[in-house]
């Protein structure tokens, strides 16, 4: 049996912040820029609303959303937490661990007040036959979430 290889999603933007500050905005301020009304696990049709998104700032830390009623919905766990340089997480969004993908974000200083932020989302093969379809959906989703929402708050150039 052969495994179909599915290309990673790679998005890159330059922002008017130091790498350390862009990292802080990405991780500590995720609730300020993430589109909670449209891109969460909350069942908005049933009236659920996401109040906050949390990244626990350590390897092994949880990434999750908290609903208005206090329930927590898991997104994944932190694999790499290197302030100012790199963040990575095992991304599951309610899927079994074996089907999780990897989201990694690198922060590359270009000047004291400017950096390149590159997001890579990979390992789509873990989702089996559904992987290629999910990759395409996420490719479009990251345009909104990363390019626009994070980019707007971080000061995209």
MDTraj code that builds the backbone (N, CA, C; nanometers):
import mdtraj as md
import numpy as np

residues = "UNK UNK UNK UNK UNK UNK UNK UNK UNK UNK UNK UNK UNK UNK UNK UNK UNK UNK UNK UNK UNK UNK UNK UNK UNK UNK UNK UNK UNK UNK UNK UNK UNK UNK UNK UNK UNK UNK UNK UNK UNK UNK UNK UNK UNK UNK UNK UNK UNK UNK UNK UNK UNK UNK UNK UNK UNK UNK UNK UNK UNK UNK UNK UNK UNK UNK UNK UNK UNK UNK UNK UNK UNK UNK UNK UNK UNK UNK UNK UNK UNK UNK UNK UNK UNK UNK UNK UNK UNK UNK UNK UNK UNK UNK UNK UNK UNK UNK UNK UNK UNK UNK UNK UNK UNK UNK UNK UNK UNK UNK UNK UNK UNK UNK UNK UNK UNK UNK UNK UNK UNK UNK UNK UNK UNK UNK UNK UNK UNK UNK UNK UNK UNK UNK UNK UNK UNK UNK UNK UNK UNK UNK UNK UNK UNK UNK UNK UNK UNK UNK UNK UNK UNK UNK UNK UNK UNK".split()
xyz = np.array([
    [0.0837, -0.1181, 0.0000],
    [0.0000, 0.0000, 0.0000],
    [0.0882, 0.1244, 0.0000],
    [0.0610, 0.2179, -0.0896],
    [0.1384, 0.3416, -0.0958],
    [0.0606, 0.4540, -0.0289],
    [0.1344, 0.5455, 0.0270],
    [0.0734, 0.6608, 0.0909],
    [0.0815, 0.7783, -0.0044],
    [-0.0316, 0.8388, -0.0297],
    [-0.0368, 0.9566, -0.1142],
    [0.0261, 1.0735, -0.0408],
    [0.1196, 1.1412, -0.1049],
    [0.1826, 1.2561, -0.0427],
    [0.1049, 1.3810, -0.0811],
    [0.0700, 1.4618, 0.0175],
    [-0.0073, 1.5835, -0.0051],
    [0.0804, 1.7020, 0.0363],
    [0.0949, 1.7968, -0.0539],
    [0.1824, 1.9121, -0.0298],
    [0.1366, 1.9927, 0.0904],
    [0.2318, 2.0445, 0.1667],
    [0.1947, 2.1305, 0.2794],
    [0.1381, 2.2639, 0.2307],
    [0.0644, 2.3286, 0.3166],
    [0.0216, 2.4667, 0.2939],
    [0.1319, 2.5546, 0.3518],
    [0.1743, 2.6542, 0.2756],
    [0.2751, 2.7482, 0.3248],
    [0.2253, 2.8888, 0.2952],
    [0.2155, 2.9694, 0.3996],
    [0.1744, 3.1093, 0.3881],
    [0.2812, 3.1937, 0.4552],
    [0.3158, 3.3059, 0.3946],
    [0.4204, 3.3911, 0.4505],
    [0.3809, 3.5368, 0.4344],
    [0.4000, 3.6141, 0.5411],
    [0.3742, 3.7572, 0.5362],
    [0.4867, 3.8305, 0.6084],
    [0.5046, 3.9566, 0.5731],
    [0.5970, 4.0433, 0.6456],
    [0.5136, 4.1394, 0.7273],
    [0.5573, 4.1629, 0.8527],
    [0.4841, 4.2519, 0.9427],
    [0.5766, 4.3557, 1.0029],
    [0.5161, 4.4661, 1.0476],
    [0.5903, 4.5768, 1.1089],
    [0.6032, 4.5549, 1.2588],
    [0.6696, 4.4491, 1.2960],
    [0.6959, 4.4162, 1.4367],
    [0.8260, 4.3378, 1.4431],
    [0.8862, 4.3406, 1.5601],
    [1.0019, 4.2542, 1.5804],
    [0.9528, 4.1093, 1.5797],
    [1.0438, 4.0161, 1.5602],
    [1.0059, 3.8740, 1.5633],
    [0.9484, 3.8375, 1.6997],
    [1.0068, 3.8900, 1.8068],
    [0.9573, 3.8607, 1.9419],
    [0.8159, 3.9129, 1.9612],
    [0.7885, 4.0323, 1.9122],
    [0.6552, 4.0901, 1.9283],
    [0.5530, 4.0183, 1.8402],
    [0.5908, 3.9828, 1.7184],
    [0.4995, 3.9082, 1.6308],
    [0.4653, 3.7722, 1.6921],
    [0.5636, 3.7068, 1.7523],
    [0.5399, 3.5797, 1.8218],
    [0.4393, 3.6005, 1.9354],
    [0.4592, 3.7067, 2.0126],
    [0.3686, 3.7371, 2.1241],
    [0.2263, 3.7600, 2.0746],
    [0.2114, 3.8366, 1.9672],
    [0.0782, 3.8614, 1.9116],
    [0.0163, 3.7308, 1.8639],
    [0.0946, 3.6473, 1.7967],
    [0.0411, 3.5207, 1.7451],
    [-0.0058, 3.4302, 1.8578],
    [0.0723, 3.4174, 1.9635],
    [0.0400, 3.3216, 2.0700],
    [-0.0421, 3.3824, 2.1828],
    [0.0028, 3.4911, 2.2418],
    [-0.0648, 3.5501, 2.3580],
    [-0.1944, 3.6211, 2.3209],
    [-0.1994, 3.6791, 2.2022],
    [-0.3153, 3.7590, 2.1621],
    [-0.4005, 3.6883, 2.0569],
    [-0.3962, 3.5564, 2.0506],
    [-0.4700, 3.4835, 1.9480],
    [-0.6190, 3.5163, 1.9498],
    [-0.6764, 3.5400, 2.0663],
    [-0.8192, 3.5741, 2.0738],
    [-0.8505, 3.7101, 2.0132],
    [-0.7509, 3.7973, 2.0040],
    [-0.7725, 3.9302, 1.9462],
    [-0.7791, 3.9261, 1.7942],
    [-0.7105, 3.8305, 1.7326],
    [-0.7079, 3.8298, 1.5857],
    [-0.7791, 3.7102, 1.5230],
    [-0.7968, 3.6005, 1.5946],
    [-0.8612, 3.4820, 1.5364],
    [-1.0096, 3.5114, 1.5126],
    [-1.0640, 3.4777, 1.3948],
    [-1.2066, 3.5043, 1.3670],
    [-1.2978, 3.4034, 1.4402],
    [-1.3263, 3.4342, 1.5657],
    [-1.4014, 3.3420, 1.6521],
    [-1.5451, 3.3189, 1.6047],
    [-1.5999, 3.4093, 1.5282],
    [-1.7376, 3.3938, 1.4812],
    [-1.7493, 3.2887, 1.3713],
    [-1.6394, 3.2619, 1.3012],
    [-1.6474, 3.1744, 1.1831],
    [-1.5503, 3.0567, 1.1813],
    [-1.4414, 3.0614, 1.2556],
    [-1.3358, 2.9606, 1.2425],
    [-1.3026, 2.8940, 1.3764],
    [-1.4028, 2.8323, 1.4378],
    [-1.3829, 2.7604, 1.5628],
    [-1.4624, 2.6306, 1.5584],
    [-1.4553, 2.5553, 1.6668],
    [-1.5308, 2.4303, 1.6778],
    [-1.6715, 2.4536, 1.7312],
    [-1.7011, 2.5739, 1.7769],
    [-1.8325, 2.6039, 1.8336],
    [-1.9424, 2.5801, 1.7298],
    [-2.0529, 2.5262, 1.7735],
    [-2.1689, 2.5042, 1.6879],
    [-2.2543, 2.6309, 1.6932],
    [-2.2223, 2.7258, 1.6058],
    [-2.2922, 2.8542, 1.6079],
    [-2.4394, 2.8388, 1.5724],
    [-2.4739, 2.7400, 1.4926],
    [-2.6148, 2.7163, 1.4583],
    [-2.6961, 2.6802, 1.5825],
    [-2.6300, 2.6190, 1.6804],
    [-2.6976, 2.5815, 1.8053],
    [-2.6823, 2.6903, 1.9124],
    [-2.6263, 2.8052, 1.8739],
    [-2.6129, 2.9156, 1.9675],
    [-2.4834, 2.9173, 2.0465],
    [-2.3920, 2.8239, 2.0186],
    [-2.2644, 2.8238, 2.0900],
    [-2.1771, 2.9384, 2.0390],
    [-2.1058, 3.0011, 2.1306],
    [-2.0149, 3.1099, 2.0951],
    [-1.8818, 3.0895, 2.1657],
    [-1.7746, 3.1126, 2.0927],
    [-1.6403, 3.1030, 2.1509],
    [-1.6056, 3.2359, 2.2157],
    [-1.5686, 3.2295, 2.3429],
    [-1.5332, 3.3497, 2.4181],
    [-1.3843, 3.3808, 2.4059],
    [-1.3016, 3.2752, 2.4141],
    [-1.1566, 3.2963, 2.4170],
    [-1.0856, 3.1743, 2.3582],
    [-0.9707, 3.1991, 2.3000],
    [-0.8838, 3.0924, 2.2499],
    [-0.7551, 3.1006, 2.3304],
    [-0.7080, 2.9854, 2.3762],
    [-0.5917, 2.9816, 2.4641],
    [-0.4834, 2.8914, 2.4081],
    [-0.3605, 2.9412, 2.4107],
    [-0.2413, 2.8609, 2.3845],
    [-0.1636, 2.8599, 2.5151],
    [-0.1512, 2.7436, 2.5779],
    [-0.0701, 2.7334, 2.6983],
    [0.0764, 2.7415, 2.6569],
    [0.1520, 2.8401, 2.7083],
    [0.2848, 2.8736, 2.6559],
    [0.3975, 2.7806, 2.6999],
    [0.3883, 2.6544, 2.6574],
    [0.4935, 2.5574, 2.6894],
    [0.4752, 2.4344, 2.6014],
    [0.5825, 2.3632, 2.5790],
    [0.5742, 2.2365, 2.5057],
    [0.4828, 2.1436, 2.5859],
    [0.3884, 2.0823, 2.5184],
    [0.2899, 1.9972, 2.5835],
    [0.1661, 2.0726, 2.6290],
    [0.1692, 2.2060, 2.6179],
    [0.0542, 2.2866, 2.6572],
    [-0.0640, 2.2638, 2.5646],
    [-0.1817, 2.2868, 2.6171],
    [-0.3028, 2.2696, 2.5373],
    [-0.3292, 2.3937, 2.4526],
    [-0.3967, 2.3703, 2.3397],
    [-0.4522, 2.4777, 2.2582],
    [-0.6010, 2.4469, 2.2518],
    [-0.6839, 2.5439, 2.2952],
    [-0.8270, 2.5164, 2.3062],
    [-0.9073, 2.6454, 2.3026],
    [-1.0364, 2.6302, 2.2782],
    [-1.1270, 2.7428, 2.2848],
    [-1.2201, 2.7219, 2.4037],
    [-1.2621, 2.8314, 2.4642],
    [-1.3571, 2.8273, 2.5746],
    [-1.4858, 2.8943, 2.5273],
    [-1.5960, 2.8220, 2.5409],
    [-1.7254, 2.8741, 2.4997],
    [-1.7833, 2.9648, 2.6078],
    [-1.8854, 3.0407, 2.5720],
    [-1.9513, 3.1297, 2.6673],
    [-2.0005, 3.0561, 2.7915],
    [-2.0389, 2.9284, 2.7757],
    [-2.0908, 2.8530, 2.8908],
    [-1.9791, 2.7883, 2.9735],
    [-1.8515, 2.8142, 2.9372],
    [-1.7379, 2.7631, 3.0128],
    [-1.6802, 2.6322, 2.9614],
    [-1.7480, 2.5645, 2.8701],
    [-1.6933, 2.4400, 2.8145],
    [-1.5698, 2.4705, 2.7314],
    [-1.4766, 2.3745, 2.7330],
    [-1.3536, 2.3875, 2.6556],
    [-1.3531, 2.2853, 2.5432],
    [-1.3171, 2.3299, 2.4247],
    [-1.3070, 2.2423, 2.3084],
    [-1.1610, 2.2394, 2.2638],
    [-1.1027, 2.1213, 2.2634],
    [-0.9607, 2.1046, 2.2307],
    [-0.9333, 2.1282, 2.0819],
    [-0.8196, 2.1918, 2.0551],
    [-0.7688, 2.2084, 1.9197],
    [-0.6453, 2.1219, 1.8986],
    [-0.5624, 2.1103, 2.0014],
    [-0.4393, 2.0342, 1.9890],
    [-0.3459, 2.0636, 2.1038],
    [-0.2174, 2.0354, 2.0809],
    [-0.1187, 2.0633, 2.1842],
    [0.0083, 2.1203, 2.1230],
    [0.0795, 2.1977, 2.2062],
    [0.2001, 2.2679, 2.1631],
    [0.3151, 2.1686, 2.1502],
    [0.3807, 2.1685, 2.0346],
    [0.4985, 2.0848, 2.0094],
    [0.6284, 2.1637, 2.0253],
    [0.6258, 2.2918, 1.9859],
    [0.7442, 2.3781, 1.9936],
    [0.6989, 2.5144, 2.0440],
    [0.7705, 2.5681, 2.1418],
    [0.7407, 2.7020, 2.1926],
    [0.8734, 2.7724, 2.2175],
    [0.9198, 2.8459, 2.1162],
    [1.0465, 2.9181, 2.1208],
    [1.0167, 3.0655, 2.0957],
    [0.9878, 3.1438, 2.2017],
    [0.9491, 3.2843, 2.1839],
    [1.0428, 3.3608, 2.0912],
    [0.9799, 3.4303, 1.9974],
    [1.0537, 3.5106, 1.9005],
    [1.1086, 3.4329, 1.7826],
    [1.0942, 3.2999, 1.7849],
    [1.1531, 3.2195, 1.6776],
    [1.0533, 3.1218, 1.6138],
    [0.9911, 3.0364, 1.6957],
    [0.9099, 2.9301, 1.6362],
    [0.8028, 2.8810, 1.7329],
    [0.6865, 2.8530, 1.6747],
    [0.5746, 2.7922, 1.7464],
    [0.5239, 2.6787, 1.6586],
    [0.4924, 2.5635, 1.7180],
    [0.4330, 2.4532, 1.6415],
    [0.3330, 2.3810, 1.7303],
    [0.2296, 2.3305, 1.6660],
    [0.1288, 2.2566, 1.7406],
    [0.0772, 2.1389, 1.6608],
    [0.0465, 2.0332, 1.7338],
    [-0.0232, 1.9179, 1.6780],
    [-0.1697, 1.9595, 1.6729],
    [-0.2260, 1.9687, 1.5544],
    [-0.3584, 2.0266, 1.5289],
    [-0.4570, 1.9145, 1.5043],
    [-0.5566, 1.9015, 1.5934],
    [-0.6532, 1.7919, 1.5815],
    [-0.7961, 1.8384, 1.5586],
    [-0.8373, 1.9416, 1.6268],
    [-0.9747, 1.9915, 1.6183],
    [-1.0781, 1.8799, 1.6331],
    [-1.0641, 1.8010, 1.7377],
    [-1.1617, 1.6967, 1.7658],
    [-1.1369, 1.5639, 1.6965],
    [-1.0345, 1.5554, 1.6147],
    [-1.0017, 1.4307, 1.5458],
    [-0.9132, 1.3436, 1.6350],
    [-0.9066, 1.2137, 1.6048],
    [-0.8143, 1.1267, 1.6794],
    [-0.6699, 1.1751, 1.6625],
    [-0.5869, 1.1500, 1.7619],
    [-0.4472, 1.1948, 1.7601],
    [-0.3766, 1.1505, 1.6315],
    [-0.4003, 1.0281, 1.5871],
    [-0.3339, 0.9742, 1.4679],
    [-0.3690, 1.0517, 1.3408],
    [-0.4788, 1.1266, 1.3418],
    [-0.5198, 1.2036, 1.2239],
    [-0.4823, 1.3510, 1.2347],
    [-0.4102, 1.3872, 1.3389],
    [-0.3721, 1.5268, 1.3569],
    [-0.2687, 1.5716, 1.2556],
    [-0.2724, 1.6985, 1.2229],
    [-0.1746, 1.7582, 1.1326],
    [-0.0799, 1.8455, 1.2153],
    [0.0179, 1.9055, 1.1508],
    [0.1145, 1.9900, 1.2191],
    [0.1058, 2.1315, 1.1629],
    [0.0873, 2.2270, 1.2511],
    [0.0920, 2.3681, 1.2146],
    [0.2157, 2.4257, 1.2809],
    [0.3071, 2.4802, 1.2006],
    [0.4268, 2.5432, 1.2566],
    [0.4377, 2.6851, 1.2015],
    [0.4879, 2.7745, 1.2852],
    [0.5001, 2.9148, 1.2488],
    [0.6405, 2.9613, 1.2852],
    [0.7104, 3.0173, 1.1871],
    [0.8461, 3.0688, 1.2085],
    [0.8438, 3.2208, 1.2020],
    [0.9246, 3.2824, 1.2851],
    [0.9342, 3.4274, 1.2946],
    [1.0794, 3.4647, 1.2646],
    [1.1014, 3.5278, 1.1495],
    [1.2364, 3.5584, 1.1025],
    [1.2586, 3.7098, 1.1019],
    [1.3497, 3.7572, 1.1836],
    [1.3790, 3.9002, 1.1902],
    [1.4383, 3.9473, 1.0578],
    [1.3845, 4.0579, 1.0064],
    [1.4370, 4.1208, 0.8852],
    [1.5022, 4.2546, 0.9180],
    [1.4576, 4.3137, 1.0270],
    [1.5087, 4.4408, 1.0795],
    [1.4612, 4.4468, 1.2245],
    [1.5074, 4.5426, 1.3033],
    [1.4631, 4.5473, 1.4430],
    [1.3107, 4.5573, 1.4598],
    [1.2431, 4.6194, 1.3634],
    [1.0983, 4.6386, 1.3755],
    [1.0214, 4.5750, 1.2587],
    [1.0787, 4.4707, 1.1997],
    [1.0140, 4.4063, 1.0854],
    [1.0553, 4.2605, 1.0825],
    [0.9583, 4.1721, 1.0502],
    [0.9922, 4.0302, 1.0400],
    [0.9025, 3.9602, 0.9381],
    [0.9479, 3.8437, 0.8982],
    [0.8692, 3.7556, 0.8118],
    [0.8120, 3.6461, 0.9007],
    [0.6827, 3.6210, 0.8845],
    [0.6155, 3.5153, 0.9589],
    [0.5673, 3.4139, 0.8565],
    [0.6122, 3.2892, 0.8720],
    [0.5772, 3.1834, 0.7775],
    [0.5039, 3.0717, 0.8500],
    [0.3845, 3.0435, 0.8031],
    [0.3020, 2.9364, 0.8579],
    [0.3068, 2.8179, 0.7617],
    [0.3318, 2.6994, 0.8163],
    [0.3310, 2.5756, 0.7385],
    [0.2340, 2.4798, 0.8053],
    [0.1411, 2.4265, 0.7268],
    [0.0438, 2.3291, 0.7783],
    [0.0614, 2.2030, 0.6939],
    [0.1008, 2.0925, 0.7601],
    [0.1382, 1.9714, 0.6859],
    [0.0891, 1.8435, 0.7527],
    [0.1256, 1.7334, 0.6909],
    [0.0893, 1.5974, 0.7337],
    [-0.0565, 1.5641, 0.7053],
    [-0.1067, 1.6122, 0.5939],
    [-0.2454, 1.5865, 0.5525],
    [-0.2718, 1.4387, 0.5278],
    [-0.1663, 1.3639, 0.4961],
    [-0.1803, 1.2207, 0.4690],
    [-0.2413, 1.1471, 0.5876],
    [-0.2213, 1.2000, 0.7087],
    [-0.2730, 1.1360, 0.8298],
    [-0.4258, 1.1302, 0.8319],
    [-0.4895, 1.2101, 0.7486],
    [-0.6352, 1.2112, 0.7448],
    [-0.6907, 1.1088, 0.6464],
    [-0.6033, 1.0318, 0.5849],
    [-0.6486, 0.9304, 0.4902],
    [-0.7071, 0.9925, 0.3651],
    [-0.8128, 0.9313, 0.3137],
    [-0.8741, 0.9759, 0.1876],
    [-0.9263, 1.1188, 0.1949],
    [-0.9560, 1.1641, 0.3106],
    [-1.0115, 1.2977, 0.3325],
    [-0.9040, 1.4068, 0.3290],
    [-0.7774, 1.3690, 0.3342],
    [-0.6679, 1.4640, 0.3474],
    [-0.6604, 1.5703, 0.2405],
    [-0.6713, 1.5331, 0.1143],
    [-0.6593, 1.6301, 0.0052],
    [-0.7731, 1.7322, 0.0098],
    [-0.8920, 1.6860, 0.0400],
    [-1.0077, 1.7758, 0.0492],
    [-0.9907, 1.8726, 0.1666],
    [-0.9456, 1.8206, 0.2801],
    [-0.9252, 1.9055, 0.3973],
    [-0.8138, 2.0068, 0.3730],
    [-0.7085, 1.9654, 0.3028],
    [-0.5993, 2.0573, 0.2734],
    [-0.6505, 2.1769, 0.1938],
    [-0.7339, 2.1511, 0.0949],
    [-0.7860, 2.2605, 0.0130],
    [-0.8725, 2.3551, 0.0961],
    [-0.9556, 2.2998, 0.1826],
    [-1.0399, 2.3838, 0.2683],
    [-0.9538, 2.4694, 0.3611],
    [-0.8514, 2.4090, 0.4200],
    [-0.7636, 2.4840, 0.5099],
    [-0.6784, 2.5848, 0.4330],
    [-0.6392, 2.5535, 0.3114],
    [-0.5626, 2.6481, 0.2314],
    [-0.6408, 2.7778, 0.2172],
    [-0.7692, 2.7668, 0.1883],
    [-0.8539, 2.8859, 0.1788],
    [-0.8741, 2.9500, 0.3161],
    [-0.8930, 2.8671, 0.4181],
    [-0.9138, 2.9187, 0.5534],
    [-0.7951, 2.9970, 0.6060],
    [-0.6740, 2.9508, 0.5778],
    [-0.5561, 3.0222, 0.6268],
    [-0.5406, 3.1589, 0.5603],
    [-0.5955, 3.1758, 0.4400],
    [-0.5931, 3.3088, 0.3778],
    [-0.6669, 3.4074, 0.4684],
    [-0.7851, 3.3668, 0.5154],
    [-0.8626, 3.4526, 0.6054],
    [-0.7951, 3.4646, 0.7411],
    [-0.7655, 3.3518, 0.8030],
    [-0.7189, 3.3507, 0.9411],
    [-0.5787, 3.4098, 0.9552],
    [-0.4848, 3.3631, 0.8763],
    [-0.3453, 3.4056, 0.8906],
    [-0.3160, 3.5323, 0.8103],
    [-0.3360, 3.5239, 0.6787],
    [-0.3008, 3.6378, 0.5934],
    [-0.3764, 3.7644, 0.6325],
    [-0.5078, 3.7520, 0.6473],
    [-0.5885, 3.8715, 0.6751],
    [-0.5965, 3.9046, 0.8230],
    [-0.6485, 3.8141, 0.9034],
    [-0.6762, 3.8463, 1.0449],
    [-0.5479, 3.8676, 1.1255],
    [-0.4568, 3.7709, 1.1255],
    [-0.3306, 3.7905, 1.1960],
    [-0.2535, 3.9055, 1.1316],
    [-0.2468, 3.9070, 0.9992],
    [-0.1736, 4.0116, 0.9288],
    [-0.2233, 4.1509, 0.9613],
    [-0.3547, 4.1678, 0.9721],
    [-0.4105, 4.3000, 1.0037],
    [-0.3657, 4.3459, 1.1421],
    [-0.3767, 4.2582, 1.2419],
    [-0.3391, 4.2988, 1.3780],
    [-0.1876, 4.3155, 1.3929],
    [-0.1118, 4.2302, 1.3261],
    [0.0338, 4.2347, 1.3393],
    [0.0979, 4.3457, 1.2563],
    [0.0242, 4.4071, 1.1639],
    [0.0786, 4.5157, 1.0829],
    [0.1441, 4.4683, 0.9554],
    [0.0675, 4.3876, 0.8797],
    [0.1177, 4.3353, 0.7509],
    [0.1706, 4.4494, 0.6647],
    [0.2790, 4.4220, 0.5945],
    [0.3390, 4.5226, 0.5068],
    [0.2851, 4.5076, 0.3660],
])
top = md.Topology()
chain = top.add_chain()
for i, resn in enumerate(residues, 1):
    res = top.add_residue(resn, chain, resSeq=i)
    for name in ("N", "CA", "C"):
        top.add_atom(name, md.element.get_by_symbol(name[0]), res)
traj = md.Trajectory(xyz[None], top)
